[in-house]
Amino acid sequence: MRLLVVGKLSGQLSVAVKMAMETGAKVAHVETPTQATAALLKGQGADLLMVDYELDIKSLIETNEREHIFVTVVACGVNPDPRKAAFAISQGAKEFIPLPPDAELIAAVLAAVSDDSRPLVTVDPSMQAVLKLADQVAASDASILITGESGVGKEVMARYLHEKSKRAQRPFISVNCAAIPDNLLESELFGHEKGAFTGAMARRIGKFEEADGGTLLLDEISEMDARLQAKLLRALQERVIDRVGGAKPVPVNIRVLATSNRNLAQAVKEGTFREDLLYRLNVINLALPPLRERPADILALSEHFAKKYSEANAIPLKPISLEAKRRLQAHPWPGNVRELENAMHRAVLLSSGPEIDAEAIRLPDGQPLNPVAPIGMDYVNRAAEAAQSAARSFVGSTVAEVEQKLILDTLSHCLGNRTHAANILGISIRTLRNKLNEYTAAGLSVPAPQSGSSAA
């Protein structure tokens, strides 16, 4: 995490900076809001601004936004006045840290605001295969395209690749191409010179230069318009960029990763994505399977998120009940890992017993996950219904005819599964086998076992 401290360094603020550095944050310091904006424009990237609440926080945020710089602000102050702290929040600060500082508070606020702690949690074989490939290519400088449904963990994989690369000690810069309007994205990526367009009051260093030496993630690359795709292709081929309004190219040394939740090959056919850019980005493709195809990961991630949000909310960690686990694994999770994370966050807050039970795990509309029939009960229920229906039609038949019809109907509704049929009928497998041999010898049609069913 990169932290920019804004304000004159009093003793207590110096202690706060030291504590922030002990959490692993990279800390820089300026004295005034003007210096802060200037540092950001020059490419001194920051994930968080820690600002003295005596300064004009609103003006700082507005000045940054005019330059298309969007960085979270946390206010801080020595022996704080509650009214000033509240005013700082009203001016746009996301949090307030009182000084003298508490080490755990600073660590918690920085972690909550930056959300840098996003480990790649997986135990499922399908995801393990993708992870093995990622480990093979992480150390290279090859461009990698990470594909998969929304919420499946593409940015987490990108960060994993960066941390495993030889650029791990350099910046990791992420740009969401879908979240920034086309007329602003060019400046965001490539920067601009003073006077390049109305409102360009100073030179702005773009994300390509900010990521120099490190990794640049182009998130949802499929949403970039055709004109910018051409400029991006040149940057990838030549390893130089052109600032908007610039007179000469600027060399950059970066590794580019890209993500997409769309089929880019199809987008090429539709004419919305350049084929040559796809080839340049897709040196290696890491296709992340949706969560519904990674059943083992559902429980591993559920337990990870339960622990994460129990700690974040200072709530004792509770185990997940057996019924809750069964419902978690049976749910299709259309929103993938992101949806599961939100569900487990709610579950931690809603759980009132000694376990996180099934009723605490709720969907965004407040509904609990659907109950799941016990394993094998689908066969049992259908067979029981068949037996009841058959019994009503037995009047007027001989005992042998009733027995034959009951056995064959029950077996049919068990999809040929001999074990389940015998259990429903209350007879042994041997007795059932003997009866079926008799029926076969008499020329009757006997249901064959389905694939995967017991043929006993």
Backbone torsions as a table, in degrees:
resi	resn	phi	psi	omega
1	MET	NA	140.0	-180.0
2	ARG	-109.7	121.1	-175.6
3	LEU	-115.7	129.7	174.3
4	LEU	-111.7	116.8	179.9
5	VAL	-91.9	130.8	-176.8
6	VAL	-120.2	116.2	179.6
7	GLY	143.8	162.1	177.3
8	LYS	-72.0	132.3	-173.0
9	LEU	-77.0	94.6	170.5
10	SER	-76.2	174.3	179.8
11	GLY	-58.5	-45.4	-176.4
12	GLN	-69.2	-36.6	178.4
13	LEU	-67.9	-35.1	176.7
14	SER	-62.4	-39.2	177.4
15	VAL	-63.9	-41.1	179.2
16	ALA	-62.1	-40.8	178.4
17	VAL	-63.2	-43.7	179.7
18	LYS	-61.2	-41.8	178.8
19	MET	-64.5	-40.3	178.6
20	ALA	-61.2	-40.7	179.1
21	MET	-65.1	-34.0	179.3
22	GLU	-68.5	-20.6	176.2
23	THR	-80.8	-3.9	-178.2
24	GLY	101.5	-2.1	180.0
25	ALA	-72.9	144.4	173.5
26	LYS	-94.0	118.6	-169.0
27	VAL	-112.6	132.3	171.2
28	ALA	-122.7	164.1	-173.9
29	HIS	-138.8	136.4	168.9
30	VAL	-134.7	163.2	-174.7
31	GLU	-95.2	-29.5	-172.5
32	THR	-126.4	158.8	175.2
33	PRO	-58.9	-37.2	178.8
34	THR	-61.5	-42.8	177.9
35	GLN	-65.7	-33.2	179.2
36	ALA	-64.6	-48.5	178.5
37	THR	-62.2	-41.1	179.8
38	ALA	-62.3	-40.6	179.2
39	ALA	-64.1	-40.1	179.4
40	LEU	-68.6	-38.1	178.1
41	LEU	-64.9	-30.6	-178.8
42	LYS	-81.7	1.5	177.6
43	GLY	95.5	7.7	175.1
44	GLN	-79.9	83.6	-172.3
45	GLY	-62.4	153.9	177.2
46	ALA	-148.2	139.7	174.3
47	ASP	-89.5	-19.5	-175.0
48	LEU	-154.4	138.5	172.1
49	LEU	-105.7	126.0	175.7
50	MET	-106.3	108.8	-165.3
51	VAL	-118.8	134.0	173.6
52	ASP	-58.3	127.9	-174.0
53	TYR	-73.0	-4.4	174.4
54	GLU	-79.4	-13.8	-179.6
55	LEU	-85.9	167.1	-178.2
56	ASP	-83.0	88.5	-175.2
57	ILE	-68.0	-40.6	-179.3
58	LYS	-60.2	-45.3	-180.0
59	SER	-63.5	-39.7	178.6
60	LEU	-60.6	-47.4	-179.0
61	ILE	-63.8	-43.4	-179.3
62	GLU	-65.6	-39.9	178.2
63	THR	-63.8	-43.3	178.2
64	ASN	-61.3	-44.7	-177.0
65	GLU	-67.2	-31.6	175.3
66	ARG	-63.6	-28.5	177.6
67	GLU	-94.5	13.3	178.8
68	HIS	62.7	35.6	177.0
69	ILE	-110.2	121.5	-177.0
70	PHE	-124.3	99.8	-178.6
71	VAL	-128.5	135.2	179.5
72	THR	-64.6	140.4	179.9
73	VAL	-114.3	132.5	170.9
74	VAL	-117.3	127.0	179.2
75	ALA	-87.7	155.3	176.5
76	CYS	-148.7	157.0	-179.7
77	GLY	-164.1	150.8	179.8
78	VAL	-85.9	132.9	-177.4
79	ASN	43.7	62.8	-164.7
80	PRO	-64.3	142.9	170.3
81	ASP	-86.3	121.0	-176.9
82	PRO	-55.2	-34.9	-179.7
83	ARG	-68.1	-39.6	178.1
84	LYS	-68.0	-37.7	178.6
85	ALA	-63.4	-44.4	178.9
86	ALA	-64.2	-38.3	179.3
87	PHE	-64.9	-39.2	178.9
88	ALA	-61.1	-40.6	177.3
89	ILE	-64.2	-41.8	-179.5
90	SER	-66.3	-23.3	-179.6
91	GLN	-85.5	-3.4	175.1
92	GLY	123.6	-6.0	176.4
93	ALA	-68.0	139.7	-176.7
94	LYS	-82.3	-33.9	-179.3
95	GLU	-142.0	168.8	174.4
96	PHE	-130.9	132.1	177.4
97	ILE	-115.2	116.5	177.5
98	PRO	-74.9	145.3	175.0
99	LEU	-116.5	141.2	6.6
100	PRO	-62.8	148.6	-169.5
101	PRO	-85.3	156.3	170.5
102	ASP	-106.8	126.7	-173.5
103	ALA	-58.0	-44.6	-178.0
104	GLU	-67.5	-35.6	179.1
105	LEU	-65.0	-45.6	179.7
106	ILE	-61.7	-45.2	179.8
107	ALA	-61.0	-41.8	-178.2
108	ALA	-67.7	-42.3	-179.7
109	VAL	-65.9	-44.9	179.9
110	LEU	-62.3	-41.2	179.9
111	ALA	-66.5	-41.5	-177.8
112	ALA	-67.6	-40.7	-177.2
113	VAL	-74.7	-42.2	-176.3
114	SER	-82.9	-30.1	-177.8
115	ASP	50.1	44.0	-179.6
116	ASP	-80.0	-17.6	-176.0
117	SER	-85.0	86.7	-179.7
118	ARG	-130.8	73.2	-178.3
119	PRO	-66.5	154.5	177.5
120	LEU	-87.3	103.7	-176.9
121	VAL	-100.5	117.5	178.2
122	THR	-157.5	140.9	173.8
123	VAL	-133.0	-8.8	-176.1
124	ASP	-73.8	137.6	-178.0
125	PRO	-56.5	-37.3	-177.7
126	SER	-65.3	-37.4	178.4
127	MET	-80.0	-30.9	177.5
128	GLN	-62.4	-34.7	177.8
129	ALA	-64.4	-40.3	177.6
130	VAL	-66.3	-40.7	-179.0
131	LEU	-64.2	-36.7	177.8
132	LYS	-62.1	-43.0	177.4
133	LEU	-65.4	-40.5	178.7
134	ALA	-59.9	-42.4	178.9
135	ASP	-62.8	-34.9	-179.6
136	GLN	-66.5	-35.5	-171.8
137	VAL	-105.9	-5.4	-173.4
138	ALA	-60.5	-38.0	-174.7
139	ALA	-75.6	-13.8	-178.6
140	SER	-80.2	173.9	174.7
141	ASP	-102.0	12.2	-177.7
142	ALA	-65.5	142.4	173.1
143	SER	-69.1	141.9	-177.3
144	ILE	-129.5	131.8	175.8
145	LEU	-102.6	121.4	-179.3
146	ILE	-105.9	118.5	-175.7
147	THR	-118.5	158.5	179.6
148	GLY	154.5	167.8	-178.7
149	GLU	-65.0	161.3	177.7
150	SER	-60.2	134.4	177.4
151	GLY	84.7	6.7	-173.7
152	VAL	-84.2	-13.7	177.2
153	GLY	110.7	30.9	-176.5
154	LYS	-68.1	-41.6	179.6
155	GLU	-69.3	-34.8	176.3
156	VAL	-61.2	-41.7	177.2
157	MET	-64.2	-39.5	179.0
158	ALA	-61.9	-43.8	178.4
159	ARG	-64.7	-36.6	177.6
160	TYR	-61.2	-45.2	179.0
161	LEU	-61.1	-42.5	179.1
162	HIS	-62.3	-44.9	-178.1
163	GLU	-65.7	-25.5	179.1
164	LYS	-91.2	-3.6	-174.7
165	SER	-90.7	170.5	176.7
166	LYS	-75.2	-4.8	178.1
167	ARG	-99.3	12.5	-171.5
168	ALA	-58.9	-28.6	-178.9
169	GLN	-87.2	-0.1	178.7
170	ARG	-104.0	174.9	-173.5
171	PRO	-64.6	146.7	166.5
172	PHE	-113.1	113.2	-175.6
173	ILE	-116.1	129.0	-178.9
174	SER	-117.1	134.6	177.2
175	VAL	-126.4	123.3	177.8
176	ASN	-88.5	103.2	-175.1
177	CYS	-67.2	-21.9	-179.3
178	ALA	-83.4	-19.6	-173.6
179	ALA	-93.9	-10.9	-175.9
180	ILE	-112.3	127.5	178.8
181	PRO	-55.9	149.1	-176.7
182	ASP	-55.8	-37.8	-176.9
183	ASN	-71.9	-13.8	178.1
184	LEU	-105.3	-22.9	-173.3
185	LEU	-64.2	-37.4	-179.6
186	GLU	-60.5	-46.1	178.7
187	SER	-65.8	-38.1	-179.9
188	GLU	-61.7	-41.5	-176.9
189	LEU	-79.8	-47.9	-169.8
190	PHE	-104.8	-10.3	-178.7
191	GLY	79.5	177.2	179.3
192	HIS	-150.3	160.8	176.6
193	GLU	-93.8	158.4	176.7
194	LYS	-58.3	129.9	177.9
195	GLY	81.9	7.4	-178.4
196	ALA	-64.8	-29.8	177.5
197	PHE	-156.4	168.9	-179.4
198	THR	-58.8	125.0	-179.9
199	GLY	98.4	-9.8	177.9
200	ALA	-81.6	85.4	-172.6
201	MET	-83.1	-14.5	-179.3
202	ALA	-154.8	164.1	175.9
203	ARG	-63.9	138.7	178.4
204	ARG	-121.9	125.0	175.9
205	ILE	-83.6	126.7	-177.8
206	GLY	-85.3	-179.5	-175.0
207	LYS	-67.0	-30.3	177.1
208	PHE	-60.5	-46.7	-180.0
209	GLU	-72.7	-34.7	178.9
210	GLU	-63.5	-32.6	-178.7
211	ALA	-86.7	4.0	-173.5
212	ASP	-52.3	127.5	-177.6
213	GLY	89.3	-14.0	-176.2
214	GLY	-119.0	-140.4	-174.4
215	THR	-122.2	135.1	175.1
216	LEU	-113.3	122.2	177.0
217	LEU	-101.2	120.9	174.7
218	LEU	-99.8	95.7	-174.9
219	ASP	-80.0	133.6	-177.6
220	GLU	54.1	55.9	-177.4
221	ILE	-59.9	-25.2	-177.2
222	SER	-63.7	-17.7	-177.3
223	GLU	-88.0	-0.3	-179.5
224	MET	-77.3	137.4	-177.7
225	ASP	-75.5	165.3	-169.9
226	ALA	-61.8	-38.1	-178.0
227	ARG	-63.8	-43.9	178.9
228	LEU	-69.8	-30.5	176.7
229	GLN	-59.0	-40.4	179.3
230	ALA	-64.5	-41.6	179.8
231	LYS	-68.2	-37.2	177.8
232	LEU	-65.5	-41.0	-179.9
233	LEU	-59.1	-43.6	178.5
234	ARG	-62.3	-41.5	-180.0
235	ALA	-61.6	-39.4	-179.7
236	LEU	-71.7	-36.7	-178.1
237	GLN	-75.5	-44.8	-172.3
238	GLU	-96.7	-14.5	-175.1
239	ARG	58.0	36.7	171.8
240	VAL	-136.8	155.0	177.1
241	ILE	-128.1	161.8	174.9
242	ASP	-118.2	116.0	173.4
243	ARG	-65.0	150.8	175.9
244	VAL	-63.4	122.9	-177.6
245	GLY	82.1	4.4	-177.4
246	GLY	-79.4	155.7	-178.0
247	ALA	-99.7	-17.8	-178.7
248	LYS	-145.6	152.6	-179.7
249	PRO	-69.6	153.6	-179.1
250	VAL	-118.1	121.8	179.6
251	PRO	-71.2	144.2	177.2
252	VAL	-135.0	148.3	178.9
253	ASN	-123.1	92.5	-176.3
254	ILE	-138.1	162.0	169.6
255	ARG	-109.9	128.6	-175.7
256	VAL	-104.0	128.7	170.4
257	LEU	-115.9	149.0	178.9
258	ALA	-138.9	151.7	176.8
259	THR	-127.8	155.4	174.8
260	SER	-156.4	140.1	173.0
261	ASN	-101.1	7.9	177.3
262	ARG	-110.8	160.7	175.9
263	ASN	-80.1	103.3	-175.0
264	LEU	-70.9	-29.8	175.7
265	ALA	-62.0	-38.7	176.8
266	GLN	-69.5	-37.1	178.0
267	ALA	-63.8	-34.6	175.7
268	VAL	-63.2	-44.8	179.4
269	LYS	-62.2	-34.2	-178.8
270	GLU	-81.5	-8.0	178.2
271	GLY	82.6	14.4	-179.6
272	THR	-100.0	-6.3	179.2
273	PHE	-140.9	137.8	-177.1
274	ARG	-72.0	132.2	179.8
275	GLU	-67.0	-40.3	-179.4
276	ASP	-66.6	-32.2	176.4
277	LEU	-70.2	-38.9	177.4
278	LEU	-59.8	-43.7	178.8
279	TYR	-62.0	-38.9	-178.2
280	ARG	-68.6	-38.2	-179.1
281	LEU	-79.3	-34.2	-169.2
282	ASN	-95.1	48.1	174.0
283	VAL	-63.4	-43.4	173.1
284	ILE	-129.0	136.5	176.1
285	ASN	-112.9	123.1	172.6
286	LEU	-106.5	105.5	-178.7
287	ALA	-96.0	109.6	-177.3
288	LEU	-84.7	123.7	179.6
289	PRO	-69.9	148.8	176.7
290	PRO	-64.3	159.1	-175.4
291	LEU	-61.0	-33.5	-179.6
292	ARG	-63.9	-18.9	177.3
293	GLU	-97.8	7.5	179.4
294	ARG	-127.2	63.9	-172.0
295	PRO	-57.7	-35.7	-179.0
296	ALA	-67.7	-29.3	-179.9
297	ASP	-72.5	-24.2	-177.7
298	ILE	-59.9	-47.6	-179.3
299	LEU	-71.9	-39.9	179.6
300	ALA	-61.3	-44.0	178.7
301	LEU	-69.5	-37.6	178.6
302	SER	-59.8	-45.2	179.7
303	GLU	-67.9	-37.2	177.1
304	HIS	-62.3	-46.1	-178.5
305	PHE	-70.9	-34.4	176.5
306	ALA	-60.6	-42.9	178.8
307	LYS	-66.9	-44.9	-177.7
308	LYS	-59.3	-47.8	-174.4
309	TYR	-83.9	-19.6	170.7
310	SER	-66.9	-43.9	178.9
311	GLU	-67.3	-41.1	-177.6
312	ALA	-65.2	-30.8	-178.1
313	ASN	-104.4	10.5	179.3
314	ALA	54.0	44.7	179.3
315	ILE	-114.3	135.1	178.0
316	PRO	-56.8	137.5	-179.9
317	LEU	-69.0	130.3	179.0
318	LYS	-114.7	147.2	175.0
319	PRO	-72.2	157.5	176.6
320	ILE	-90.0	128.5	-176.3
321	SER	-66.0	160.4	-179.3
322	LEU	-61.5	-43.5	-179.9
323	GLU	-65.7	-37.9	177.8
324	ALA	-64.1	-40.6	178.2
325	LYS	-62.5	-40.7	-178.9
326	ARG	-65.5	-40.0	178.6
327	ARG	-70.2	-37.5	177.6
328	LEU	-59.7	-43.4	-177.3
329	GLN	-74.0	-25.5	-178.7
330	ALA	-84.3	-20.7	-177.5
331	HIS	-73.3	140.6	-176.4
332	PRO	-75.6	-17.5	177.7
333	TRP	49.5	65.6	179.5
334	PRO	-61.4	-26.7	177.0
335	GLY	-89.0	4.5	175.0
336	ASN	59.7	-144.2	-172.2
337	VAL	-62.2	-36.4	-180.0
338	ARG	-61.3	-42.2	179.3
339	GLU	-66.9	-41.6	178.9
340	LEU	-63.3	-41.5	179.4
341	GLU	-60.6	-45.6	179.2
342	ASN	-63.3	-39.3	179.8
343	ALA	-64.5	-40.9	-179.1
344	MET	-72.9	-31.2	174.7
345	HIS	-62.1	-46.4	177.3
346	ARG	-61.7	-41.5	-176.7
347	ALA	-61.9	-40.4	178.3
348	VAL	-60.5	-40.0	-178.1
349	LEU	-77.0	-31.9	-174.8
350	LEU	-89.3	-21.8	-175.9
351	SER	-64.8	131.3	-177.6
352	SER	-118.0	-12.3	-178.6
353	GLY	-98.4	-166.8	-179.5
354	PRO	-74.2	-15.8	178.4
355	GLU	-125.0	161.7	167.5
356	ILE	-82.5	102.1	-175.3
357	ASP	-90.9	175.3	-174.6
358	ALA	-61.9	-33.3	-177.5
359	GLU	-70.1	-21.6	-179.9
360	ALA	-80.1	-19.2	-178.3
361	ILE	-92.3	108.2	-172.5
362	ARG	-126.4	152.4	178.1
363	LEU	-78.9	168.6	-178.2
364	PRO	-55.7	-29.1	179.4
365	ASP	-84.2	4.9	177.7
366	GLY	91.9	-6.0	-179.4
367	GLN	-80.2	142.3	176.3
368	PRO	-74.1	164.4	175.6
369	LEU	-65.5	147.9	-178.5
370	ASN	-64.6	141.8	175.1
371	PRO	-62.1	155.9	-179.3
372	VAL	-120.8	131.2	176.4
373	ALA	-66.0	141.3	176.9
374	PRO	-56.7	154.1	-179.8
375	ILE	-56.0	128.7	179.2
376	GLY	89.7	-14.8	-175.6
377	MET	-71.7	-20.9	176.5
378	ASP	-64.3	-40.7	176.1
379	TYR	-65.1	-46.2	-175.3
380	VAL	-62.2	-45.5	-178.2
381	ASN	-63.7	-43.1	-179.9
382	ARG	-66.2	-39.2	-179.7
383	ALA	-66.7	-39.8	179.7
384	ALA	-64.3	-40.8	178.0
385	GLU	-64.0	-38.6	179.0
386	ALA	-64.8	-41.0	-179.3
387	ALA	-64.5	-40.5	179.0
388	GLN	-65.3	-41.3	179.1
389	SER	-64.8	-41.5	-179.4
390	ALA	-65.3	-38.1	-177.0
391	ALA	-60.0	-33.8	-178.7
392	ARG	-70.8	-18.0	-177.7
393	SER	-104.7	10.5	-174.3
394	PHE	-84.4	-14.7	-176.4
395	VAL	-59.6	130.5	179.3
396	GLY	94.4	-2.2	-179.6
397	SER	-102.8	157.4	174.9
398	THR	-75.0	164.8	179.3
399	VAL	-61.2	-41.9	-179.4
400	ALA	-63.7	-40.0	179.0
401	GLU	-67.0	-40.8	178.7
402	VAL	-62.8	-44.4	-179.0
403	GLU	-62.2	-44.5	-178.7
404	GLN	-62.5	-47.7	-178.9
405	LYS	-63.8	-41.8	-178.8
406	LEU	-62.9	-44.1	-178.7
407	ILE	-64.9	-48.5	-176.1
408	LEU	-68.7	-39.6	178.4
409	ASP	-65.8	-42.4	179.6
410	THR	-63.0	-43.8	179.9
411	LEU	-63.2	-39.2	179.5
412	SER	-63.2	-43.6	-179.1
413	HIS	-75.3	-13.0	172.5
414	CYS	-92.7	12.1	179.2
415	LEU	56.9	35.6	177.4
416	GLY	82.8	0.2	-177.8
417	ASN	-74.7	106.4	-175.9
418	ARG	-63.1	-38.9	-176.8
419	THR	-64.5	-48.1	179.8
420	HIS	-65.1	-39.1	179.6
421	ALA	-62.8	-44.7	179.9
422	ALA	-63.0	-39.2	178.7
423	ASN	-62.9	-42.3	179.7
424	ILE	-67.0	-41.4	-177.4
425	LEU	-75.7	-16.4	179.5
426	GLY	76.0	28.7	178.8
427	ILE	-125.8	167.8	-179.8
428	SER	-79.6	161.5	176.4
429	ILE	-60.4	-39.5	-179.8
430	ARG	-62.0	-44.5	179.6
431	THR	-62.4	-43.0	179.0
432	LEU	-62.3	-42.5	-179.5
433	ARG	-62.0	-42.9	-179.8
434	ASN	-62.2	-42.1	179.9
435	LYS	-63.4	-43.1	-178.9
436	LEU	-65.5	-36.0	175.9
437	ASN	-63.2	-37.7	178.1
438	GLU	-63.9	-44.8	-177.7
439	TYR	-66.0	-39.5	178.9
440	THR	-63.6	-42.7	179.4
441	ALA	-64.0	-29.7	-179.9
442	ALA	-82.9	1.7	177.3
443	GLY	86.8	13.3	178.7
444	LEU	-83.1	153.3	177.5
445	SER	-84.8	122.0	-179.9
446	VAL	-110.8	127.0	179.4
447	PRO	-56.1	130.9	177.0
448	ALA	-81.9	153.2	178.0
449	PRO	-63.3	138.7	173.8
450	GLN	-72.3	158.3	176.7
451	SER	-58.3	127.1	179.1
452	GLY	91.2	-7.4	179.2
453	SER	-92.6	157.9	178.6
454	SER	-68.5	132.2	179.1
455	ALA	-105.5	15.4	-175.5
456	ALA	-57.9	NA	NA
